[in-house]
Amino acid sequence: MERDYGQEIDGLKQELGEMRDQLTSVLDLLTASASELKGLGDQRKHGFDGREYVGHVQKMKRMHPDPNINALMDECENACGQDGDTGNITYLGVFASGGNQSSWVKKGVSGNDLLSLAENGTAKSVLACVGSQEKLNILTALLRKPSNVAQLVEKCGFGSTGQAYHHLKPLLAADLICELRTRKGYYEVSAHRVQGIVMILCGIADLTDSRYGLSKFEKAADEAEEEGNAVTEV
């Protein structure tokens, strides 16, 4: 019996075509499965723990009873997660005392930018300028009410007007305080500095929250002072 090689070849071609179609189908299935597995991995990372995330930021639900505040928090979380920043901070406030008022709104402040203030020495310079008790006494007295030097001597417990002027000078040089245009010899906190000083105090209020206490700061300050005195003696 003679073989029909042409027919056999045609049959092989058909079988090869069917095998090719089957392999293509298998590859399509494998590709789809890989895609699904990747999606499941993302879901595991962002949702299998039952929590919602935007980027690296976990969404915190209903942190405040006011829905408007929660909406602001939602915006901050979304922006921080989408930008990959260390933080996104929004704050606002009003301070009114002694006939003066300062109101402010800051939205979307970058956490990275805030950290850079500590890293580049800016924070150190500012804190050094306002960090002594005498300067803080002057700033708080002037936040309450514009005053002249004689009044500051009385309010802040200075021994003389010369001592008061000694602490006033760096505050004037830093533009933290200024002389009233309408009342010579009287000083007030510069209007554009009120917000910053009040926000520093807000930060201190957070650091000394009653849940964590002030004692650790007081102890650390005492130890630093003792260490400084010991170095001086040596």
Disulfide bonds with the S-S distance in Angstrom:
none
